[in-house]
């Protein structure tokens, strides 16, 4: 029988995983040119959506690969949904060739003062989606709100950037995500005392490398 340290909940993790599936559906419908056709399922209501523009960032080494075409259209990266008394911030993973190039931009970049470094690729998306998430929670959440932050792959990295100050009941469930920061970042995150889990397959290479 597997051991899950409290307050880990299998039911909560499964619910978060299913919401991530819906974030990919949100992206696919928008990419097909019909964003208004996407509706959330399973009894949730969408409170807000957030978007990002793909940026071509410099890579740490030159690769003999064709450069993806730029796309100035903001693409959905996820949403905030509500069900009952719980609120979920859901962030998808990498989907386009240009986003893969962004992931590979691992130049160290400061997260915020005193928090050490993450990478330029992660920060490029974070800086675009963070304002919408921050604004929502500043207006709609309080210390008693049950908040879940979840993401897959790139979204898993970004989920660790969104711990919410003043909200004691935040849980972070991430799936197949990379390590997002250096040792200073990790130490500062531990100081928050949040219930946070990285869920991944041991044979998966993505969660293994450490950010510079």
N, C-alpha and C positions, 0 to 999 in steps of 0.2 A: 504494500500500500504506500503510495507516495506521501512524503511529508511536506506540508506547506506551512511555513511559519506564519503565525497570526500577525496581523489581521488579513492575510491573503485569503481571497475567496475565489474558488473555481467558478462559481456562477457569475461573479463580477467580471472575471477575466474573459469568460466566454461572451458575455454581453458586450464587452469592449471590443473583442475581436470581430463580432458581427457588425458593430458600428463602423469599424474600419472598412469592412467589405462595402458598406454603403457609401463611404467616402470615395472608394474607387469607382463605384457606380456613378456618383456625382461627377467625377472627373470625366469618365468615358462618355457620358451623355453630353457634357459641355463640349468635349473635344469633337463630338459628332455634329456640333452646331445647333443643339437644341437644349440649352441649359434650363429653360423654363419647364421642361418635361420631367426633370428630376424631382421626386418627392420621397421623403423619408418614410420608412416602413416600421412595423413592429410597435406602434403606439407611441413613438417619440414625436415631439414637435421641434422644428428647427427654430432656434432663437436668432442665429446669425450665421453667415458664411464668410470665409476669408479666402483671399486670392493672392497670387504672386505672379510676377513676370519672370520668365526665364532669363538669366544673365549668363553670358559667356565669360567665365573667369579664367585667369591664367592657371595653367597646370604646373606642378612642381618640376616636371620634366617634359621635354618635347616628345610627342608621340606621333607616329606616322599614320594619323587617322584624319579623315575628312572632318572639317569643322561643321557642326550642325547649323542649319539656318536659324537665324534669330527669329523670335516670335514675340512681338510687342503686346500681344493680347494677354491680359491677366487670366490665369487658369485657377480653378478652384483647388485649394489645398486641404480643405476640410470644412468643418462646421462645429457649431456649438448647439447641442440638443438638450431637451429636458424631458424627463419622464418621472411622474410623481414628484417627489421632493429632491430628486437628484439631477445634477447638471453634468453633461459630458462634453469635454473639448476633444475633438477627434481630428487627427492629422494623418493624411495618407503618406505613402512612400513615393519613391522615384518612379516616374512613368515615361518620360520623354528622353530622347538622346541628349538634349541640352541639359536636362536635369542630371543625367549621369555624368556629364562633364563637370557640372557644378560639384557633385559629390566628390569627384577626384581632385578638386582644388583644396588641398590639405595644408595650405600655408597657415601658420599659426596666426590667430587674430584674437585680441582681447574680447572677452565676453562682456564684462562690466568691471569697474574698479574693484580690485581686491579679489576677483574671482578667477584669475588666471586666464588661460587661452582655450579657445575652441578652434575651429577652422573657418577659413574664408567661405567655403562652400556652404556650410551649415548656417553661418551668420547671414549670408546673402538672403536666404529664404526667411530666416527668423526675423530679420529687421523689417520684412514686408508684412508678415502675418501678425506679428506681436501687437501692433497698435489696436487692431480690431478685437483681439482677445482681451487685451488689457482694459479697453474701454468697456466691454461688456461686463466683465467681472467687477469693475469699479462701480458700476451702476446697479447691478442686479444680484450680487452675492454678498453674504455677510458671514460672520464667524460660525454660524450654525448650518450653513449650506453644505450639503454633501456634494463634493466635486470630484469627478474622475477625469484625469487627463490620460489620453491613450494615443498611440501612434505605431506605425509599422515602418521598418527600415529608416529612411530619412525622417519620417514622421516620428519614429521612436526617439531619434536624436533630439528633435525639436521639442518633444514632450518634456524632456528634462530641463529645457530652458524656461518652462512656464510654471514653476512653483509659485503659489499664490500667497502673498503675505497677508496675515490676518485671518486666513481661512484654515482652521485647525483640522478640518475633516477632508482634506485633499488626499486622494490616492492616485498613484501613477502606475499604470500597467502598460508596458511597452513590449513589442514583439519584433524579434530579429533585428534589433537595432545595434548600431555601432557604439563604441565608447565615444563620448562626445567632447571630453575635455581632458586637460592635463591633471596632475595630482593636486594642484591647488583648487581647481574646479571641483574635483571629487570631494576634497575635504570640506569645502564650503557647502556643498550640497548635503553632505552628511549632517552638518550642523543644523540644518533645517528640521531634522527629525521626522521627515515625511515617510509615509508608507509607500515605498516605491519598489517596483520589481522589473527586472529585465528578463523576459521570457524568450528563450531561443533554443534551437537544436545545437547540440554540442559539435556536430559535424559542419555547421554553417560557418563560413569564413568571415562573413560581414561583422559579426559581433566581436571578433577577436582583436583586430588592430586597435592600438591606442592612438588617440589624436595627439599630434605633436605638442 
